[in-house]
Amino acid sequence: MTEHPNKSERRRASRVHHPLIGILRQKGYLTTETLQKGLRIHEEVGLPLEEVLVEWGFIDEAQLTEARASYLGVPYVDVSGILLSPDQLNLLPEYLARRHACIPLSKKGRQLAIVMADPRDLDAIQDIAF
């Protein structure tokens, strides 16, 4: 007779096979060992797995952001060293940039290239669209 995994085991398995975890592993940011440690901590403290992986130092925020970008199919831009000109900053009203945590990079015609903290934020995209 085959034993059926309990609900907790099924949830754990789904997190291990989540595409974001696969991307982190594929990029070499997360090993099987560190993933297992992260899962144990996640189950003990109840925080989201992604938060555990970053807060406990298994991966850094930039690695998680890069993996999220890959998962979402959007380019990853490391803005830590970018110096923006006043012309770039003026491409988007400051209140919109602050409200939606985004940075304008360039504009061609009516197309504005921006870096967003959350590229899934459709309300922000609609609010910013001209």
C-alpha positions as CSV (number, residue, x, y, z in Angstrom):
1,M,0.0,0.0,0.0
2,T,1.4,3.4,-1.0
3,E,1.3,6.2,1.6
4,H,-0.1,9.5,0.4
5,P,1.9,12.6,1.3
6,N,0.2,14.8,3.9
7,K,-0.8,18.3,3.1
8,S,2.4,19.8,4.5
9,E,4.6,17.6,2.4
10,R,2.6,18.5,-0.7
11,R,3.0,22.2,0.0
12,R,6.7,21.7,0.6
13,A,7.2,19.8,-2.6
14,S,5.3,22.5,-4.6
15,R,7.7,25.2,-3.2
16,V,10.7,23.1,-4.1
17,H,9.5,22.8,-7.7
18,H,8.3,26.4,-8.0
19,P,9.9,27.9,-11.2
20,L,11.6,30.7,-9.2
21,I,13.4,28.1,-7.1
22,G,14.4,26.3,-10.3
23,I,15.8,29.6,-11.7
24,L,17.8,30.3,-8.5
25,R,19.2,26.8,-8.7
26,Q,19.9,27.0,-12.4
27,K,21.9,30.2,-11.9
28,G,23.9,28.6,-9.2
29,Y,22.6,30.9,-6.5
30,L,20.9,28.1,-4.5
31,T,22.2,24.6,-3.8
32,T,20.2,21.6,-2.7
33,E,21.7,21.9,0.7
34,T,20.9,25.6,1.2
35,L,17.4,25.1,-0.2
36,Q,16.8,22.3,2.4
37,K,18.0,24.5,5.2
38,G,15.8,27.4,4.0
39,L,12.8,25.1,3.8
40,R,13.4,23.9,7.4
41,I,13.6,27.5,8.6
42,H,10.6,28.5,6.6
43,E,8.5,25.7,8.2
44,E,9.8,26.6,11.7
45,V,9.2,30.4,11.5
46,G,6.4,30.6,9.0
47,L,7.9,33.3,6.9
48,P,7.7,33.2,3.1
49,L,10.5,31.0,1.6
50,E,11.9,33.9,-0.5
51,E,12.1,36.1,2.6
52,V,13.9,33.3,4.6
53,L,16.4,32.7,1.7
54,V,17.4,36.4,1.8
55,E,17.1,37.2,5.5
56,W,19.2,34.1,6.5
57,G,21.8,35.0,3.8
58,F,21.3,32.0,1.5
59,I,20.9,34.4,-1.4
60,D,21.0,38.1,-1.7
61,E,18.3,40.5,-2.7
62,A,19.9,41.2,-6.1
63,Q,19.9,37.4,-6.9
64,L,16.3,37.1,-5.9
65,T,15.4,40.1,-8.0
66,E,17.3,38.8,-11.0
67,A,15.5,35.4,-10.7
68,R,12.1,37.2,-10.4
69,A,12.8,39.1,-13.6
70,S,13.8,35.9,-15.4
71,Y,10.6,34.2,-14.1
72,L,8.5,37.2,-15.3
73,G,10.2,37.4,-18.7
74,V,11.4,40.9,-18.2
75,P,15.0,42.2,-18.4
76,Y,16.9,42.6,-15.1
77,V,18.6,45.9,-14.6
78,D,21.0,46.5,-11.8
79,V,20.4,50.1,-10.8
80,S,22.9,50.3,-8.0
81,G,25.6,52.0,-10.1
82,I,23.4,54.1,-12.5
83,L,23.7,57.8,-12.4
84,L,20.7,59.5,-13.9
85,S,20.8,62.8,-15.7
86,P,18.2,65.5,-14.9
87,D,16.7,64.9,-18.4
88,Q,16.1,61.2,-17.5
89,L,14.6,62.1,-14.2
90,N,12.3,64.6,-15.9
91,L,10.8,61.8,-18.1
92,L,8.4,60.9,-15.3
93,P,6.8,63.1,-12.7
94,E,8.5,62.5,-9.3
95,Y,5.2,61.7,-7.6
96,L,4.6,58.8,-10.0
97,A,8.2,57.5,-9.6
98,R,7.9,57.6,-5.8
99,R,4.3,56.1,-5.8
100,H,5.2,53.2,-8.0
101,A,8.9,52.7,-7.0
102,C,10.2,53.1,-10.6
103,I,12.9,55.0,-12.3
104,P,12.7,56.4,-15.9
105,L,15.6,55.4,-18.1
106,S,14.8,56.5,-21.6
107,K,12.0,57.6,-24.0
108,K,11.6,56.9,-27.7
109,G,8.6,58.5,-29.2
110,R,5.7,57.6,-26.9
111,Q,7.5,54.5,-25.4
112,L,9.0,55.1,-21.9
113,A,11.6,52.6,-20.6
114,I,11.4,52.3,-16.8
115,V,12.9,50.2,-14.1
116,M,10.2,49.0,-11.6
117,A,10.4,47.4,-8.2
118,D,7.4,45.2,-9.2
119,P,6.9,44.8,-13.0
120,R,3.6,42.9,-12.2
121,D,2.0,46.0,-10.9
122,L,-0.6,46.6,-13.7
123,D,-2.1,49.6,-11.8
124,A,1.3,51.3,-11.9
125,I,1.8,50.6,-15.5
126,Q,-1.6,52.0,-16.4
127,D,-1.0,55.0,-14.1
128,I,2.3,55.8,-15.8
129,A,1.1,55.2,-19.4
130,F,0.8,58.4,-21.4
